[in-house]
């Protein structure tokens, strides 16, 4: 009985960890998409070298 419960808690913590990691990755991807969209809007409004370098640095990441 004790072994089963420890295995279960281990499994629960592992799955929880995976969920947290996955949500963090999703959040990062969403953030990247949003920043790209904003930068594109800025880029279309005013075509300056500053925004180009900013876009390049984000694409590099």
PyMOL Python script that loads the backbone (N, CA, C, O; Angstrom):
from pymol import cmd

cmd.read_pdbstr("""\
ATOM      1  N   UNK A   1       0.833  -1.210   0.000  1.00  0.00           N
ATOM      2  CA  UNK A   1       0.000   0.000   0.000  1.00  0.00           C
ATOM      3  C   UNK A   1       0.870   1.263   0.000  1.00  0.00           C
ATOM      4  O   UNK A   1       0.596   2.219  -0.726  1.00  0.00           O
ATOM      5  N   UNK A   2       1.911   1.248   0.819  1.00  0.00           N
ATOM      6  CA  UNK A   2       2.800   2.416   0.921  1.00  0.00           C
ATOM      7  C   UNK A   2       3.506   2.688  -0.405  1.00  0.00           C
ATOM      8  O   UNK A   2       3.596   3.836  -0.840  1.00  0.00           O
ATOM      9  N   UNK A   3       4.008   1.631  -1.047  1.00  0.00           N
ATOM     10  CA  UNK A   3       4.725   1.769  -2.320  1.00  0.00           C
ATOM     11  C   UNK A   3       3.833   2.361  -3.407  1.00  0.00           C
ATOM     12  O   UNK A   3       4.256   3.229  -4.171  1.00  0.00           O
ATOM     13  N   UNK A   4       2.616   1.887  -3.463  1.00  0.00           N
ATOM     14  CA  UNK A   4       1.673   2.360  -4.478  1.00  0.00           C
ATOM     15  C   UNK A   4       1.420   3.859  -4.304  1.00  0.00           C
ATOM     16  O   UNK A   4       1.407   4.608  -5.280  1.00  0.00           O
ATOM     17  N   UNK A   5       1.220   4.287  -3.067  1.00  0.00           N
ATOM     18  CA  UNK A   5       0.931   5.702  -2.811  1.00  0.00           C
ATOM     19  C   UNK A   5       2.133   6.585  -3.169  1.00  0.00           C
ATOM     20  O   UNK A   5       1.958   7.678  -3.707  1.00  0.00           O
ATOM     21  N   UNK A   6       3.357   6.113  -2.871  1.00  0.00           N
ATOM     22  CA  UNK A   6       4.542   6.913  -3.209  1.00  0.00           C
ATOM     23  C   UNK A   6       4.702   7.033  -4.716  1.00  0.00           C
ATOM     24  O   UNK A   6       5.046   8.095  -5.233  1.00  0.00           O
ATOM     25  N   UNK A   7       4.446   5.925  -5.419  1.00  0.00           N
ATOM     26  CA  UNK A   7       4.530   5.946  -6.888  1.00  0.00           C
ATOM     27  C   UNK A   7       3.500   6.920  -7.442  1.00  0.00           C
ATOM     28  O   UNK A   7       3.785   7.679  -8.369  1.00  0.00           O
ATOM     29  N   UNK A   8       2.305   6.895  -6.868  1.00  0.00           N
ATOM     30  CA  UNK A   8       1.229   7.778  -7.329  1.00  0.00           C
ATOM     31  C   UNK A   8       1.620   9.246  -7.124  1.00  0.00           C
ATOM     32  O   UNK A   8       1.435  10.068  -8.022  1.00  0.00           O
ATOM     33  N   UNK A   9       2.156   9.573  -5.954  1.00  0.00           N
ATOM     34  CA  UNK A   9       2.552  10.959  -5.687  1.00  0.00           C
ATOM     35  C   UNK A   9       3.689  11.381  -6.611  1.00  0.00           C
ATOM     36  O   UNK A   9       3.716  12.516  -7.087  1.00  0.00           O
ATOM     37  N   UNK A  10       4.624  10.475  -6.864  1.00  0.00           N
ATOM     38  CA  UNK A  10       5.722  10.762  -7.791  1.00  0.00           C
ATOM     39  C   UNK A  10       5.177  11.068  -9.178  1.00  0.00           C
ATOM     40  O   UNK A  10       5.594  12.026  -9.830  1.00  0.00           O
ATOM     41  N   UNK A  11       4.235  10.232  -9.617  1.00  0.00           N
ATOM     42  CA  UNK A  11       3.637  10.415 -10.941  1.00  0.00           C
ATOM     43  C   UNK A  11       2.881  11.738 -11.010  1.00  0.00           C
ATOM     44  O   UNK A  11       2.970  12.460 -12.003  1.00  0.00           O
ATOM     45  N   UNK A  12       2.142  12.047  -9.958  1.00  0.00           N
ATOM     46  CA  UNK A  12       1.375  13.297  -9.911  1.00  0.00           C
ATOM     47  C   UNK A  12       2.298  14.507 -10.006  1.00  0.00           C
ATOM     48  O   UNK A  12       2.026  15.448 -10.752  1.00  0.00           O
ATOM     49  N   UNK A  13       3.387  14.475  -9.247  1.00  0.00           N
ATOM     50  CA  UNK A  13       4.323  15.602  -9.267  1.00  0.00           C
ATOM     51  C   UNK A  13       4.984  15.737 -10.634  1.00  0.00           C
ATOM     52  O   UNK A  13       5.215  16.848 -11.111  1.00  0.00           O
ATOM     53  N   UNK A  14       5.287  14.600 -11.262  1.00  0.00           N
ATOM     54  CA  UNK A  14       5.911  14.624 -12.596  1.00  0.00           C
ATOM     55  C   UNK A  14       4.964  15.243 -13.616  1.00  0.00           C
ATOM     56  O   UNK A  14       5.364  16.109 -14.394  1.00  0.00           O
ATOM     57  N   UNK A  15       3.706  14.799 -13.614  1.00  0.00           N
ATOM     58  CA  UNK A  15       2.727  15.317 -14.576  1.00  0.00           C
ATOM     59  C   UNK A  15       2.481  16.799 -14.324  1.00  0.00           C
ATOM     60  O   UNK A  15       2.309  17.576 -15.264  1.00  0.00           O
ATOM     61  N   UNK A  16       2.465  17.183 -13.057  1.00  0.00           N
ATOM     62  CA  UNK A  16       2.277  18.594 -12.699  1.00  0.00           C
ATOM     63  C   UNK A  16       3.428  19.423 -13.266  1.00  0.00           C
ATOM     64  O   UNK A  16       3.221  20.508 -13.810  1.00  0.00           O
ATOM     65  N   UNK A  17       4.636  18.895 -13.128  1.00  0.00           N
ATOM     66  CA  UNK A  17       5.833  19.561 -13.641  1.00  0.00           C
ATOM     67  C   UNK A  17       5.731  19.748 -15.154  1.00  0.00           C
ATOM     68  O   UNK A  17       6.029  20.819 -15.682  1.00  0.00           O
ATOM     69  N   UNK A  18       5.302  18.680 -15.845  1.00  0.00           N
ATOM     70  CA  UNK A  18       5.155  18.729 -17.301  1.00  0.00           C
ATOM     71  C   UNK A  18       4.142  19.789 -17.705  1.00  0.00           C
ATOM     72  O   UNK A  18       4.363  20.544 -18.651  1.00  0.00           O
ATOM     73  N   UNK A  19       3.027  19.838 -16.977  1.00  0.00           N
ATOM     74  CA  UNK A  19       1.976  20.821 -17.277  1.00  0.00           C
ATOM     75  C   UNK A  19       2.536  22.231 -17.116  1.00  0.00           C
ATOM     76  O   UNK A  19       2.316  23.093 -17.966  1.00  0.00           O
ATOM     77  N   UNK A  20       3.261  22.461 -16.020  1.00  0.00           N
ATOM     78  CA  UNK A  20       3.840  23.789 -15.775  1.00  0.00           C
ATOM     79  C   UNK A  20       4.818  24.176 -16.879  1.00  0.00           C
ATOM     80  O   UNK A  20       4.802  25.305 -17.371  1.00  0.00           O
ATOM     81  N   UNK A  21       5.658  23.238 -17.257  1.00  0.00           N
ATOM     82  CA  UNK A  21       6.655  23.499 -18.290  1.00  0.00           C
ATOM     83  C   UNK A  21       5.965  23.801 -19.622  1.00  0.00           C
ATOM     84  O   UNK A  21       6.363  24.716 -20.343  1.00  0.00           O
ATOM     85  N   UNK A  22       4.930  23.023 -19.936  1.00  0.00           N
ATOM     86  CA  UNK A  22       4.193  23.198 -21.195  1.00  0.00           C
ATOM     87  C   UNK A  22       3.510  24.556 -21.233  1.00  0.00           C
ATOM     88  O   UNK A  22       3.555  25.250 -22.249  1.00  0.00           O
ATOM     89  N   UNK A  23       2.878  24.934 -20.130  1.00  0.00           N
ATOM     90  CA  UNK A  23       2.180  26.220 -20.089  1.00  0.00           C
ATOM     91  C   UNK A  23       3.178  27.369 -20.215  1.00  0.00           C
ATOM     92  O   UNK A  23       2.879  28.391 -20.832  1.00  0.00           O
ATOM     93  N   UNK A  24       4.356  27.199 -19.634  1.00  0.00           N
ATOM     94  CA  UNK A  24       5.393  28.228 -19.732  1.00  0.00           C
ATOM     95  C   UNK A  24       5.840  28.397 -21.180  1.00  0.00           C
ATOM     96  O   UNK A  24       6.013  29.517 -21.660  1.00  0.00           O
ATOM     97  N   UNK A  25       6.024  27.275 -21.868  1.00  0.00           N
ATOM     98  CA  UNK A  25       6.428  27.314 -23.278  1.00  0.00           C
ATOM     99  C   UNK A  25       5.342  27.971 -24.117  1.00  0.00           C
ATOM    100  O   UNK A  25       5.633  28.800 -24.980  1.00  0.00           O
ATOM    101  N   UNK A  26       4.084  27.598 -23.860  1.00  0.00           N
ATOM    102  CA  UNK A  26       2.952  28.187 -24.587  1.00  0.00           C
ATOM    103  C   UNK A  26       2.911  29.688 -24.377  1.00  0.00           C
ATOM    104  O   UNK A  26       2.696  30.457 -25.314  1.00  0.00           O
ATOM    105  N   UNK A  27       3.122  30.096 -23.122  1.00  0.00           N
ATOM    106  CA  UNK A  27       3.101  31.516 -22.781  1.00  0.00           C
ATOM    107  C   UNK A  27       4.192  32.255 -23.541  1.00  0.00           C
ATOM    108  O   UNK A  27       3.955  33.337 -24.079  1.00  0.00           O
ATOM    109  N   UNK A  28       5.388  31.674 -23.586  1.00  0.00           N
ATOM    110  CA  UNK A  28       6.502  32.281 -24.315  1.00  0.00           C
ATOM    111  C   UNK A  28       6.182  32.429 -25.791  1.00  0.00           C
ATOM    112  O   UNK A  28       6.458  33.468 -26.390  1.00  0.00           O
ATOM    113  N   UNK A  29       5.597  31.387 -26.380  1.00  0.00           N
ATOM    114  CA  UNK A  29       5.250  31.426 -27.801  1.00  0.00           C
ATOM    115  C   UNK A  29       4.213  32.507 -28.084  1.00  0.00           C
ATOM    116  O   UNK A  29       4.310  33.234 -29.073  1.00  0.00           O
ATOM    117  N   UNK A  30       3.215  32.604 -27.197  1.00  0.00           N
ATOM    118  CA  UNK A  30       2.182  33.631 -27.360  1.00  0.00           C
ATOM    119  C   UNK A  30       2.804  35.014 -27.268  1.00  0.00           C
ATOM    120  O   UNK A  30       2.496  35.903 -28.062  1.00  0.00           O
ATOM    121  N   UNK A  31       3.684  35.183 -26.290  1.00  0.00           N
ATOM    122  CA  UNK A  31       4.351  36.469 -26.093  1.00  0.00           C
ATOM    123  C   UNK A  31       5.153  36.843 -27.329  1.00  0.00           C
ATOM    124  O   UNK A  31       5.130  37.994 -27.765  1.00  0.00           O
ATOM    125  N   UNK A  32       5.858  35.878 -27.890  1.00  0.00           N
ATOM    126  CA  UNK A  32       6.670  36.098 -29.085  1.00  0.00           C
ATOM    127  C   UNK A  32       5.793  36.523 -30.260  1.00  0.00           C
ATOM    128  O   UNK A  32       6.131  37.446 -31.000  1.00  0.00           O
ATOM    129  N   UNK A  33       4.650  35.828 -30.422  1.00  0.00           N
ATOM    130  CA  UNK A  33       3.720  36.153 -31.509  1.00  0.00           C
ATOM    131  C   UNK A  33       3.173  37.559 -31.350  1.00  0.00           C
ATOM    132  O   UNK A  33       3.098  38.318 -32.317  1.00  0.00           O
ATOM    133  N   UNK A  34       2.789  37.906 -30.122  1.00  0.00           N
ATOM    134  CA  UNK A  34       2.226  39.235 -29.851  1.00  0.00           C
ATOM    135  C   UNK A  34       3.259  40.313 -30.138  1.00  0.00           C
ATOM    136  O   UNK A  34       2.949  41.312 -30.786  1.00  0.00           O
ATOM    137  N   UNK A  35       4.488  40.118 -29.659  1.00  0.00           N
ATOM    138  CA  UNK A  35       5.541  41.116 -29.879  1.00  0.00           C
ATOM    139  C   UNK A  35       5.849  41.262 -31.359  1.00  0.00           C
ATOM    140  O   UNK A  35       6.081  42.369 -31.844  1.00  0.00           O
ATOM    141  N   UNK A  36       5.851  40.138 -32.081  1.00  0.00           N
ATOM    142  CA  UNK A  36       6.088  40.195 -33.529  1.00  0.00           C
ATOM    143  C   UNK A  36       4.999  40.997 -34.220  1.00  0.00           C
ATOM    144  O   UNK A  36       5.278  41.811 -35.101  1.00  0.00           O
ATOM    145  N   UNK A  37       3.746  40.761 -33.813  1.00  0.00           N
ATOM    146  CA  UNK A  37       2.610  41.461 -34.404  1.00  0.00           C
ATOM    147  C   UNK A  37       2.713  42.965 -34.152  1.00  0.00           C
ATOM    148  O   UNK A  37       2.507  43.773 -35.058  1.00  0.00           O
ATOM    149  N   UNK A  38       3.033  43.325 -32.911  1.00  0.00           N
ATOM    150  CA  UNK A  38       3.174  44.742 -32.547  1.00  0.00           C
ATOM    151  C   UNK A  38       4.310  45.374 -33.338  1.00  0.00           C
ATOM    152  O   UNK A  38       4.170  46.475 -33.870  1.00  0.00           O
ATOM    153  N   UNK A  39       5.437  44.669 -33.411  1.00  0.00           N
ATOM    154  CA  UNK A  39       6.593  45.190 -34.141  1.00  0.00           C
ATOM    155  C   UNK A  39       6.284  45.366 -35.619  1.00  0.00           C
ATOM    156  O   UNK A  39       6.744  46.323 -36.243  1.00  0.00           O
ATOM    157  N   UNK A  40       5.503  44.440 -36.187  1.00  0.00           N
ATOM    158  CA  UNK A  40       5.119  44.566 -37.594  1.00  0.00           C
ATOM    159  C   UNK A  40       4.275  45.809 -37.807  1.00  0.00           C
ATOM    160  O   UNK A  40       4.451  46.522 -38.795  1.00  0.00           O
ATOM    161  N   UNK A  41       3.349  46.075 -36.873  1.00  0.00           N
ATOM    162  CA  UNK A  41       2.511  47.272 -36.963  1.00  0.00           C
ATOM    163  C   UNK A  41       3.375  48.524 -36.906  1.00  0.00           C
ATOM    164  O   UNK A  41       3.195  49.456 -37.690  1.00  0.00           O
ATOM    165  N   UNK A  42       4.314  48.531 -35.966  1.00  0.00           N
ATOM    166  CA  UNK A  42       5.235  49.674 -35.832  1.00  0.00           C
ATOM    167  C   UNK A  42       6.051  49.816 -37.112  1.00  0.00           C
ATOM    168  O   UNK A  42       6.256  50.920 -37.616  1.00  0.00           O
ATOM    169  N   UNK A  43       6.514  48.677 -37.626  1.00  0.00           N
ATOM    170  CA  UNK A  43       7.349  48.644 -38.829  1.00  0.00           C
ATOM    171  C   UNK A  43       6.616  49.234 -40.031  1.00  0.00           C
ATOM    172  O   UNK A  43       7.209  49.956 -40.832  1.00  0.00           O
ATOM    173  N   UNK A  44       5.331  48.926 -40.154  1.00  0.00           N
ATOM    174  CA  UNK A  44       4.561  49.446 -41.284  1.00  0.00           C
ATOM    175  C   UNK A  44       4.274  50.938 -41.125  1.00  0.00           C
ATOM    176  O   UNK A  44       4.192  51.668 -42.113  1.00  0.00           O
ATOM    177  N   UNK A  45       4.123  51.385 -39.889  1.00  0.00           N
ATOM    178  CA  UNK A  45       3.836  52.800 -39.647  1.00  0.00           C
ATOM    179  C   UNK A  45       5.036  53.669 -39.976  1.00  0.00           C
ATOM    180  O   UNK A  45       4.921  54.672 -40.680  1.00  0.00           O
ATOM    181  N   UNK A  46       6.176  53.276 -39.463  1.00  0.00           N
ATOM    182  CA  UNK A  46       7.393  54.062 -39.719  1.00  0.00           C
ATOM    183  C   UNK A  46       8.553  53.131 -40.040  1.00  0.00           C
ATOM    184  O   UNK A  46       9.031  52.400 -39.172  1.00  0.00           O
ATOM    185  N   UNK A  47       8.994  53.163 -41.269  1.00  0.00           N
ATOM    186  CA  UNK A  47      10.076  52.275 -41.704  1.00  0.00           C
ATOM    187  C   UNK A  47      11.422  52.922 -41.393  1.00  0.00           C
ATOM    188  O   UNK A  47      11.976  53.687 -42.182  1.00  0.00           O
ATOM    189  N   UNK A  48      11.920  52.581 -40.209  1.00  0.00           N
ATOM    190  CA  UNK A  48      13.211  53.108 -39.780  1.00  0.00           C
ATOM    191  C   UNK A  48      14.153  51.950 -39.499  1.00  0.00           C
ATOM    192  O   UNK A  48      13.717  50.813 -39.320  1.00  0.00           O
ATOM    193  N   UNK A  49      15.430  52.240 -39.463  1.00  0.00           N
ATOM    194  CA  UNK A  49      16.432  51.204 -39.225  1.00  0.00           C
ATOM    195  C   UNK A  49      16.340  50.638 -37.808  1.00  0.00           C
ATOM    196  O   UNK A  49      16.671  49.475 -37.578  1.00  0.00           O
ATOM    197  N   UNK A  50      15.895  51.452 -36.874  1.00  0.00           N
ATOM    198  CA  UNK A  50      15.767  50.999 -35.485  1.00  0.00           C
ATOM    199  C   UNK A  50      14.806  49.834 -35.349  1.00  0.00           C
ATOM    200  O   UNK A  50      15.096  48.853 -34.663  1.00  0.00           O
ATOM    201  N   UNK A  51      13.649  49.949 -36.013  1.00  0.00           N
ATOM    202  CA  UNK A  51      12.662  48.864 -35.930  1.00  0.00           C
ATOM    203  C   UNK A  51      13.165  47.623 -36.659  1.00  0.00           C
ATOM    204  O   UNK A  51      12.862  46.503 -36.249  1.00  0.00           O
ATOM    205  N   UNK A  52      13.920  47.805 -37.721  1.00  0.00           N
ATOM    206  CA  UNK A  52      14.484  46.668 -38.453  1.00  0.00           C
ATOM    207  C   UNK A  52      15.420  45.852 -37.559  1.00  0.00           C
ATOM    208  O   UNK A  52      15.350  44.623 -37.523  1.00  0.00           O
ATOM    209  N   UNK A  53      16.285  46.546 -36.849  1.00  0.00           N
ATOM    210  CA  UNK A  53      17.228  45.850 -35.978  1.00  0.00           C
ATOM    211  C   UNK A  53      16.485  45.160 -34.833  1.00  0.00           C
ATOM    212  O   UNK A  53      16.879  44.083 -34.385  1.00  0.00           O
ATOM    213  N   UNK A  54      15.404  45.794 -34.367  1.00  0.00           N
ATOM    214  CA  UNK A  54      14.602  45.213 -33.298  1.00  0.00           C
ATOM    215  C   UNK A  54      13.933  43.928 -33.784  1.00  0.00           C
ATOM    216  O   UNK A  54      13.926  42.920 -33.077  1.00  0.00           O
ATOM    217  N   UNK A  55      13.375  43.969 -34.987  1.00  0.00           N
ATOM    218  CA  UNK A  55      12.753  42.784 -35.593  1.00  0.00           C
ATOM    219  C   UNK A  55      13.784  41.678 -35.780  1.00  0.00           C
ATOM    220  O   UNK A  55      13.506  40.510 -35.508  1.00  0.00           O
ATOM    221  N   UNK A  56      14.958  42.043 -36.238  1.00  0.00           N
ATOM    222  CA  UNK A  56      16.021  41.069 -36.467  1.00  0.00           C
ATOM    223  C   UNK A  56      16.426  40.399 -35.152  1.00  0.00           C
ATOM    224  O   UNK A  56      16.641  39.188 -35.105  1.00  0.00           O
ATOM    225  N   UNK A  57      16.526  41.189 -34.095  1.00  0.00           N
ATOM    226  CA  UNK A  57      16.925  40.637 -32.799  1.00  0.00           C
ATOM    227  C   UNK A  57      15.860  39.683 -32.268  1.00  0.00           C
ATOM    228  O   UNK A  57      16.193  38.680 -31.637  1.00  0.00           O
ATOM    229  N   UNK A  58      14.583  39.982 -32.514  1.00  0.00           N
ATOM    230  CA  UNK A  58      13.518  39.080 -32.037  1.00  0.00           C
ATOM    231  C   UNK A  58      13.478  37.820 -32.883  1.00  0.00           C
ATOM    232  O   UNK A  58      13.257  36.733 -32.350  1.00  0.00           O
ATOM    233  N   UNK A  59      13.684  37.935 -34.173  1.00  0.00           N
ATOM    234  CA  UNK A  59      13.710  36.758 -35.037  1.00  0.00           C
ATOM    235  C   UNK A  59      14.890  35.860 -34.687  1.00  0.00           C
ATOM    236  O   UNK A  59      14.824  34.641 -34.845  1.00  0.00           O
ATOM    237  N   UNK A  60      15.969  36.474 -34.211  1.00  0.00           N
ATOM    238  CA  UNK A  60      17.166  35.725 -33.840  1.00  0.00           C
ATOM    239  C   UNK A  60      16.930  34.850 -32.612  1.00  0.00           C
ATOM    240  O   UNK A  60      17.482  33.755 -32.512  1.00  0.00           O
ATOM    241  N   UNK A  61      16.112  35.331 -31.681  1.00  0.00           N
ATOM    242  CA  UNK A  61      15.859  34.619 -30.418  1.00  0.00           C
ATOM    243  C   UNK A  61      15.187  33.277 -30.588  1.00  0.00           C
ATOM    244  O   UNK A  61      14.924  32.588 -29.602  1.00  0.00           O
TER     245      UNK A  61
END
""", "prot")
cmd.dss("prot")
cmd.show_as("cartoon", "prot")
cmd.util.cbc("prot")
cmd.orient("prot")
